[in-house]
Amino acid sequence: MLSRRAFLLLAASALLPCVAHAEEPALSLGIVPINSVLALMRTHQPIREHLQNETGVRVDLFTSPDFFTFLNESLEGRYDLLITPPHFGAMSIARGYRPLVRYSAPVELVLVVGRNSPIHGLQDVRGQTIGVSSRLSMATIQSIAQLETQNLYVDDDYALREYVSAGAALSAVAFGDADGTFTARHALRLIPEELVDALRFVDLPGSPPHIMTLAHERLGEARIRALREALLRFPDTEAGRQFFDQSGLGGYTTIDRDDLVNLQATVLLTRRLLARSARQ
């Protein structure tokens, strides 16, 4: 059976026209599994095509079956390029990746609950079951941190139930299979219109940096600089304008030192949760 990563690569290659590129190894682009394989493929084709056209080198798309596997593959340097959540990005930069760009839109965190839910704030999460795409997603980690300020601790004071995607977690809340879900406001575009009336949204504090794109240092300084410049030109192309209009991700901006410094507490919490999972 094909792995999920292999399926994404073959499906992407099958749906794209054949383009001649320079005879050098393809660049591997690993994408965090925030959606289904086909959805990830469709969403990221414009970026893939732009990079291929700008560099003359084939770019192959990959993903992983879950966040944990994707993080481990990233820390091992499996991919030449990464599209990764910011806390994974900070961890990967410490292991040989170089920052390229991040999405510029602010990240607004929300707790989504049922329309008639008794949950109106973080204190009301006690004793509830929260559905998430992964306990390692940025929205989940940030929300866990906020709940700890209220002396509410995951697996002790409330439960997390993982679903295959953020969209699946949202649907679970709408149908009463979970009491709520942590997500980013831009992800609410995933909610089918017929479910919106069944949901209510509680704003959460904090605005972490957005999803990052990184390049492994083995590509060399000149190539990394060229990739960064190519990505910064993408929002000004017709494909780029459509991509950012449809996604609500704002555009691209560079990753600065403050982004990485501000992520350190999130990285520490991520490592703590990983260590706890390993002991269980």
C-alpha positions as CSV (number, residue, x, y, z in Angstrom):
1,M,0.0,0.0,0.0
2,L,1.3,3.5,-0.8
3,S,2.1,5.7,2.1
4,R,0.2,8.9,2.6
5,R,3.3,10.8,1.6
6,A,3.8,8.8,-1.6
7,F,0.2,9.2,-2.5
8,L,0.4,12.9,-2.3
9,L,3.4,13.0,-4.5
10,L,2.0,10.7,-7.2
11,A,-1.4,12.5,-7.2
12,A,0.2,15.9,-7.5
13,S,2.4,14.7,-10.4
14,A,-0.5,13.1,-12.2
15,L,-2.6,16.2,-12.2
16,L,0.0,18.6,-13.3
17,P,1.2,19.2,-16.9
18,C,4.7,17.9,-17.6
19,V,7.2,20.8,-17.4
20,A,10.9,20.5,-18.4
21,H,13.2,21.5,-15.6
22,A,17.0,21.6,-15.2
23,E,18.6,18.2,-14.6
24,E,19.1,18.5,-10.9
25,P,17.4,16.7,-8.0
26,A,13.9,17.8,-7.2
27,L,13.2,19.8,-4.1
28,S,11.0,18.0,-1.5
29,L,8.4,20.2,0.1
30,G,6.9,18.8,3.3
31,I,3.5,20.2,4.3
32,V,2.0,19.9,7.8
33,P,-1.1,17.6,7.6
34,I,-3.8,20.1,8.5
35,N,-6.2,18.7,5.9
36,S,-6.8,15.7,3.7
37,V,-4.1,14.7,1.2
38,L,-6.2,15.9,-1.8
39,A,-7.1,19.2,-0.1
40,L,-3.4,19.9,0.7
41,M,-2.4,19.1,-2.8
42,R,-5.0,21.4,-4.4
43,T,-4.3,24.2,-1.9
44,H,-0.5,24.2,-2.4
45,Q,-0.3,23.6,-6.2
46,P,0.0,27.4,-6.9
47,I,3.0,27.6,-4.6
48,R,4.5,24.5,-6.1
49,E,4.1,25.8,-9.6
50,H,5.5,29.2,-8.7
51,L,8.6,27.8,-7.2
52,Q,9.1,25.5,-10.1
53,N,8.7,28.3,-12.6
54,E,11.0,30.6,-10.6
55,T,13.8,28.1,-10.0
56,G,13.5,25.7,-13.0
57,V,13.7,22.8,-10.5
58,R,10.9,20.3,-9.9
59,V,9.2,20.6,-6.5
60,D,7.6,17.4,-5.1
61,L,4.9,17.7,-2.4
62,F,4.8,15.4,0.6
63,T,2.9,15.2,3.9
64,S,2.7,12.9,6.8
65,P,-0.1,10.8,8.4
66,D,-0.2,13.0,11.6
67,F,1.5,16.0,13.3
68,F,3.8,13.8,15.4
69,T,5.2,12.0,12.4
70,F,5.6,15.3,10.5
71,L,7.5,16.9,13.4
72,N,9.8,13.9,13.7
73,E,10.5,13.9,9.9
74,S,11.1,17.7,10.0
75,L,13.6,17.4,12.9
76,E,15.4,14.6,11.0
77,G,15.8,17.0,8.0
78,R,13.7,14.8,5.8
79,Y,12.5,17.6,3.5
80,D,14.3,20.4,1.7
81,L,11.4,22.8,2.3
82,L,8.8,22.9,5.0
83,I,5.4,24.5,5.4
84,T,5.0,24.1,9.1
85,P,3.2,25.6,12.1
86,P,5.4,28.2,13.9
87,H,6.3,26.1,17.0
88,F,7.4,23.3,14.7
89,G,9.2,25.9,12.7
90,A,11.2,27.2,15.7
91,M,12.1,23.6,16.7
92,S,13.2,22.9,13.1
93,I,15.3,26.0,12.8
94,A,17.2,24.8,15.9
95,R,17.9,21.6,13.9
96,G,19.2,22.9,10.6
97,Y,16.4,24.7,8.8
98,R,16.6,28.4,7.8
99,P,13.6,30.8,7.9
100,L,12.1,31.9,4.5
101,V,8.7,33.5,5.1
102,R,5.5,33.2,7.1
103,Y,1.9,34.1,6.3
104,S,1.3,37.7,7.3
105,A,-2.4,37.5,8.5
106,P,-2.8,37.7,12.3
107,V,-3.8,34.5,14.0
108,E,-7.0,34.8,16.0
109,L,-7.7,31.8,18.2
110,V,-11.2,30.7,19.0
111,L,-13.0,28.1,21.0
112,V,-15.9,26.8,18.9
113,V,-18.8,25.3,20.9
114,G,-22.4,24.3,20.3
115,R,-25.0,27.1,20.0
116,N,-26.5,26.1,23.4
117,S,-23.3,25.0,25.1
118,P,-22.7,25.9,28.7
119,I,-19.2,26.9,27.8
120,H,-18.8,30.7,27.7
121,G,-15.1,31.0,28.7
122,L,-12.0,29.0,29.6
123,Q,-13.1,28.1,33.1
124,D,-16.2,26.3,31.7
125,V,-13.9,23.8,29.8
126,R,-13.5,21.8,33.1
127,G,-14.9,18.3,32.7
128,Q,-15.5,18.8,28.9
129,T,-14.2,16.9,25.9
130,I,-12.5,19.1,23.3
131,G,-12.1,17.8,19.8
132,V,-8.9,18.8,18.0
133,S,-7.1,18.0,14.7
134,S,-4.0,17.2,16.9
135,R,-2.9,17.9,20.4
136,L,0.3,19.2,18.8
137,S,-1.4,21.8,16.5
138,M,-0.6,25.5,17.3
139,A,-4.2,26.3,18.1
140,T,-4.3,23.4,20.6
141,I,-0.9,24.1,22.2
142,Q,-1.8,27.8,22.6
143,S,-5.1,27.0,24.1
144,I,-3.6,24.5,26.5
145,A,-1.2,27.2,27.7
146,Q,-4.1,29.6,28.3
147,L,-6.0,26.9,30.2
148,E,-3.0,26.3,32.4
149,T,-3.2,30.0,33.5
150,Q,-6.6,29.0,34.8
151,N,-5.2,26.0,36.6
152,L,-6.9,23.6,34.1
153,Y,-4.6,20.8,32.8
154,V,-5.1,18.6,29.8
155,D,-6.0,15.0,30.6
156,D,-6.6,15.9,34.3
157,D,-9.3,18.6,34.1
158,Y,-10.5,18.2,30.6
159,A,-10.1,15.7,27.7
160,L,-8.8,16.0,24.2
161,R,-10.2,13.9,21.4
162,E,-8.3,13.9,18.1
163,Y,-10.0,13.9,14.7
164,V,-8.6,13.5,11.3
165,S,-8.7,17.3,10.5
166,A,-9.8,20.6,11.9
167,G,-12.9,20.4,9.7
168,A,-13.8,17.0,11.2
169,A,-13.4,18.4,14.7
170,L,-15.7,21.3,13.8
171,S,-18.3,18.9,12.5
172,A,-18.0,16.9,15.7
173,V,-18.9,19.9,17.7
174,A,-21.8,20.8,15.4
175,F,-23.3,17.3,15.8
176,G,-22.6,17.0,19.6
177,D,-19.8,14.4,19.4
178,A,-17.4,16.9,21.1
179,D,-18.1,19.8,23.5
180,G,-15.8,22.2,21.7
181,T,-12.7,22.6,19.5
182,F,-9.7,25.0,19.5
183,T,-9.0,26.5,16.1
184,A,-7.8,29.6,14.4
185,R,-10.4,32.0,13.0
186,H,-9.2,31.6,9.4
187,A,-10.0,27.9,9.7
188,L,-13.7,28.7,10.2
189,R,-13.8,28.9,6.4
190,L,-14.0,25.1,6.6
191,I,-17.4,25.1,8.2
192,P,-20.2,24.3,5.8
193,E,-22.9,27.0,5.8
194,E,-25.5,24.5,7.0
195,L,-23.5,24.0,10.3
196,V,-22.9,27.6,11.2
197,D,-26.2,28.1,13.0
198,A,-25.3,25.1,15.3
199,L,-22.1,26.8,16.6
200,R,-21.0,29.6,18.8
201,F,-17.5,31.2,18.9
202,V,-15.6,32.2,22.0
203,D,-12.5,34.4,21.3
204,L,-9.3,33.4,23.0
205,P,-6.3,35.6,24.0
206,G,-3.0,35.5,22.1
207,S,-1.9,35.9,18.5
208,P,1.0,33.6,17.6
209,P,3.0,34.0,14.4
210,H,1.4,32.2,11.4
211,I,2.5,29.1,9.4
212,M,6.1,29.3,8.3
213,T,8.0,28.2,5.2
214,L,11.6,27.0,5.8
215,A,14.5,25.7,3.8
216,H,17.1,23.2,5.0
217,E,20.6,24.7,5.3
218,R,22.0,21.9,3.0
219,L,20.6,23.9,0.1
220,G,23.2,26.6,0.6
221,E,23.0,30.3,1.2
222,A,22.5,31.4,-2.4
223,R,19.7,29.0,-3.1
224,I,18.0,29.7,0.2
225,R,18.1,33.5,-0.6
226,A,16.7,32.8,-4.1
227,L,13.8,30.7,-2.7
228,R,13.0,33.4,-0.2
229,E,12.9,36.1,-2.9
230,A,10.8,33.9,-5.1
231,L,8.2,33.4,-2.4
232,L,8.1,37.1,-1.6
233,R,7.2,37.7,-5.3
234,F,4.4,35.1,-5.2
235,P,1.7,37.4,-3.7
236,D,2.1,39.8,-6.6
237,T,1.3,37.2,-9.3
238,E,-2.2,36.4,-10.4
239,A,-2.0,32.9,-8.9
240,G,-0.7,34.4,-5.7
241,R,-3.5,37.0,-5.4
242,Q,-6.1,34.3,-5.9
243,F,-4.4,32.0,-3.3
244,F,-4.3,34.7,-0.6
245,D,-7.8,36.0,-1.5
246,Q,-9.3,32.6,-1.1
247,S,-7.3,31.5,2.0
248,G,-7.4,34.7,4.0
249,L,-3.7,34.2,4.9
250,G,-2.8,37.8,4.0
251,G,0.4,37.4,2.1
252,Y,4.0,36.7,3.0
253,T,6.3,38.4,5.4
254,T,9.8,37.5,6.6
255,I,10.4,35.7,9.8
256,D,12.2,37.9,12.3
257,R,14.0,37.2,15.6
258,D,11.0,38.4,17.7
259,D,8.9,35.7,16.1
260,L,11.3,33.0,17.3
261,V,11.8,34.5,20.7
262,N,8.1,34.8,21.3
263,L,7.7,31.1,20.4
264,Q,10.0,29.8,23.1
265,A,7.4,29.2,25.8
266,T,5.2,27.4,23.2
267,V,8.2,25.2,22.2
268,L,8.8,24.3,25.9
269,L,5.1,23.4,26.3
270,T,5.2,21.3,23.2
271,R,8.3,19.4,24.4
272,R,6.7,18.9,27.8
273,L,3.6,17.4,26.2
274,L,5.7,15.2,23.9
275,A,7.7,13.9,26.9
276,R,4.5,13.2,28.8
277,S,3.0,11.2,25.9
278,A,6.3,9.2,25.7
279,R,5.9,8.2,29.3
280,Q,2.3,7.1,29.0
